[in-house]
Amino acid sequence: MTRTAFALTGLLLILSAGLIAQPEDEAPRITQAQFKKLIAAKDVIIVDTRNPDAYERGHIPGALLLPLEGQLTWSDEKQKSVVEPLKHARKPVVTYCA
């Protein structure tokens, strides 16, 4: 499967069987309407990449917390419960930081 990333105003949609890193400026854009369709179809995994305090103040319902600022220091539990399942996700993965 080809890995393709789409950015959407503070969101990065990753269509792949695994999690990929790609500079935001290289990611094609999708519309908010397209993102809303994915949510309505329940065909998306949403990941909040902000810090835990920001997540607690408010997040998209159902979003998983995976702070990017801790990318090199994720706990073993976070690695096992969030990162590894994302690598094998069959649904599109949307990340956001704002």
C-alpha positions in Angstrom: 0.0 0.0 0.0 1.3 3.4 -0.9 1.6 5.7 2.1 0.0 9.1 1.5 -0.4 12.0 3.9 -3.0 14.8 3.8 -2.9 17.9 5.9 -6.0 19.7 7.1 -5.6 23.0 9.1 -3.9 21.6 12.1 -4.6 18.0 11.1 -2.5 15.4 9.4 -4.4 12.6 7.8 -2.2 9.6 7.2 -3.6 7.0 4.8 -1.4 4.0 5.3 -1.1 0.7 7.0 1.5 2.3 9.4 2.4 5.6 10.9 4.7 7.7 8.7 6.6 11.0 9.3 6.5 13.5 6.5 7.1 17.3 6.6 3.8 19.2 6.7 4.7 21.2 3.7 4.9 18.0 1.6 1.5 16.8 2.6 -1.4 17.5 0.2 -4.5 19.2 1.7 -8.0 17.9 2.3 -11.0 19.9 3.2 -12.8 20.1 6.5 -15.8 18.6 4.7 -13.7 15.5 3.8 -12.5 15.2 7.4 -16.1 15.5 8.7 -17.2 12.7 6.3 -14.5 10.4 7.8 -15.7 11.2 11.3 -19.4 10.7 10.3 -18.5 7.3 8.7 -16.5 6.4 11.8 -13.7 5.6 9.4 -10.8 7.4 11.1 -8.5 7.2 14.1 -7.9 10.6 15.7 -4.7 11.4 17.5 -4.1 14.5 19.6 -0.4 15.4 19.6 -0.6 18.2 22.1 0.6 17.9 25.7 -1.5 16.2 28.3 -2.7 19.5 29.9 -4.0 20.8 26.6 -5.7 17.5 25.9 -7.4 17.6 29.3 -8.7 21.1 28.6 -10.5 19.8 25.5 -10.1 17.5 22.6 -12.0 15.9 19.8 -14.2 13.1 21.3 -12.5 9.7 21.0 -9.0 11.2 20.2 -6.0 9.3 21.5 -3.3 11.3 23.3 0.2 11.0 21.8 2.2 14.1 22.6 4.8 14.8 19.9 7.0 16.7 22.3 7.7 13.4 24.0 8.3 11.4 20.8 11.7 10.3 22.1 10.5 9.6 25.6 7.1 7.9 25.3 6.5 5.5 28.1 6.5 1.8 27.4 2.8 1.8 28.1 2.2 4.6 25.5 4.4 2.8 23.0 2.4 -0.4 23.5 -1.1 1.1 23.8 -1.0 3.8 21.1 2.1 3.8 18.9 2.2 0.1 18.0 -1.5 -0.2 17.2 -1.2 2.9 15.0 1.5 1.2 13.0 -0.9 -1.5 12.1 -4.1 0.7 11.7 -6.3 -0.1 8.8 -8.3 3.1 9.1 -6.9 6.5 8.2 -5.2 8.2 11.1 -5.7 12.0 11.7 -3.4 13.8 14.0 -3.9 17.3 15.2 -2.1 19.8 17.4 -4.4 22.9 17.6 
